[in-house]
Amino acid sequence: MDKETPSPTKSSFITRFWKALGPPTLPTDDRGRMRMVVDNIVLHLHPTKIPESTLRWSYTWGLGGLATLLVLILGLTGTFLELNYTPRPEQAYLDILALKTNVWFGDFLRNLHHWSANLLIVVVVLHLWRVFFTAAYRDQRANNWIIGIFMLLLVLGENFTGYLLPWDQLAYWAITVGTGILSYLPIIGAPISQTLLGGPEVSAATLLNFYSLHISFIPIAILALMSLHFWRIRKDGGLTISKREDPAYNTNIKRVTTIPYLVRRELIWALIWMGILLFWAALVPAPLEGIANPEISPNPAKAPWYFLGIQELLLHLHPLIGGIIVPILVVVFLLLLPFYDADSDNVGIYFRSLRGRYLSLIAVGTSLIITTIWLVADEFFLNWNTWLPTWPSLVSEGIIPLALILLGLLILDELVKKWFKANLEERILFFFVFLFSSLVVLTVVGIFFRGPSMSLIWPWQATIH
Amino acid sequence: MKEEEKEQTQITRLDFLKTLWFGLGGLVTIELGGLTVAYLQPHVTEGEFGSIITAGNVDDFPPGSVTHIPNGRFYLSRLQDGGFLALYQRCTHLGCNVPWDQNLGKFVCPCHNSQFTQDGDVLNPPAPRPLDLFPITIENGVIKVNTSKPISRDKINSTDVVYA
């Protein structure tokens, strides 16, 4: 090899230039391909070789890769959108209108940004489910799970801050209602809300704060955690491999080089989704209502759709419980999950076992029924406030219902243990599915079944404004 | 023996310097942290919402009336007995604006149907507490309202009402 390479002094200017900046010569042997992964700043976040079984499409569903693609699209479209946007109340909405009417492909760019952002929330939650269902968070992978939870919170924060920027009625009141929840956090809630909003209400200061958070603070944090997340996958030995596929576990696995097997799939997957998103953005406009009017609240005023599960809870539980305690409990539950669910090395198998599959289905069914019954019963029959008129509403509408719900969950757990002889990991699986199904029910009810004054309606009765 | 004793009772030069560096590091962190928090505090412009707003003369508001003061973002409510209340227009539930409904004679929040009486008391949940107040001062028949900090209250109180 060395003898064939012309010495630098002998090669021409063009050759040297081409060698430094032109396309690399792609290696054809395994060693060269592994070398290329290590040497490339983007590719080195991958392992050099990966177990062949983890390439299976129905194992990962490509969710992590799709999330990455969406973040890249969002970064790029966002950077371009900044060129036509002023974060001031008197200008922001006009800028969005100009984007729709005056700027070449401005509307398309905004649609692409909007739909990618909404899709990202769905995809990262599905990704979290995938990792949980294959138990790919045990032992050393717990670290990466926690990084993932923080990224989920950041993605929600990024979406929420972006929601305000168009400065239309939808944005203004969604952020008002969304940040209103904060005021129920004792002692520190009010100062945090003041700082975040730059005053007591959503105002010019809020728009500037949210803009800065949206374009610098949160994206930088997300990018940093993303590289950490990818690097941890490599350090943890790639994706989990099921014992069923490999009895010797981690010793005799067939490994293939990342180039071309993984990179090729990633690129094709990205291309497919690019196609879908381009069509989507071209055909479906992002919503935009009239300019924000701080004097007139619309009816109903709803938070962004991904927080409507929490807003639905607020209608049933005292705000401190429904808006603060329950969400904190859910995040803590997620963070501690890999340490509690650690006693089995049953990884890489969907739903843990055959019994796990049935239990998951049963969990979805019971959750749908119980959550719906509770919602409807609470709307029409349960009236803690009038039953216990002398008690503070925090107790009568907060602590008592929460205690009853927790008691109900405990009873359910006993039944699962007794009837299905479920072991610890299957019981945890049952709960995870049950709770997330409840969240889905709450969110769907909040989005589609709540009309004026937040009364229960059928979706087809909703007035489109 | 002497060496051990020295180790136990006296700090060495190295320990001292180590503690000093850690202490200084901690100090700098606290300073920068405090600085950041202070920097992030909202600032108020004179004459706008957040400062002292002149609502008008006592005689401009007949008893039993509710008047919206837009630049102060509050309702000046004059009760039947002539007393004044400055009610923050923000719903205590989740922060929507609560318009006064003259026909019904009550505040009705469009967001989640919380309702309040003319003195701000809750008629209908989900609002957990009465409407917030701004402090009123009346000098020579001129009503001034300090909008810098809304006062939240768990129950309405006759001492909330200000008389000319």
Chai-1 contact restraints between the chains, C-beta under 6 A:
chainA,res_idxA,chainB,res_idxB,connection_type,confidence,min_distance_angstrom,max_distance_angstrom,comment,restraint_id
A,T176,B,G95,contact,1.0,0.0,6.0,A-B,restraint_1
A,V177,B,L94,contact,1.0,0.0,6.0,A-B,restraint_2
A,G180,B,L94,contact,1.0,0.0,6.0,A-B,restraint_3
A,G180,B,G95,contact,1.0,0.0,6.0,A-B,restraint_4
A,T195,B,L40,contact,1.0,0.0,6.0,A-B,restraint_5
A,G198,B,P42,contact,1.0,0.0,6.0,A-B,restraint_6
A,G199,B,P42,contact,1.0,0.0,6.0,A-B,restraint_7
A,A205,B,P42,contact,1.0,0.0,6.0,A-B,restraint_8
A,S297,B,C96,contact,1.0,0.0,6.0,A-B,restraint_9
A,S297,B,N97,contact,1.0,0.0,6.0,A-B,restraint_10
A,S297,B,P110,contact,1.0,0.0,6.0,A-B,restraint_11
A,S297,B,C111,contact,1.0,0.0,6.0,A-B,restraint_12
A,N299,B,P110,contact,1.0,0.0,6.0,A-B,restraint_13
A,A301,B,C96,contact,1.0,0.0,6.0,A-B,restraint_14
A,A301,B,C111,contact,1.0,0.0,6.0,A-B,restraint_15
A,S393,B,P128,contact,1.0,0.0,6.0,A-B,restraint_16
A,S453,B,N113,contact,1.0,0.0,6.0,A-B,restraint_17
A,M454,B,H112,contact,1.0,0.0,6.0,A-B,restraint_18
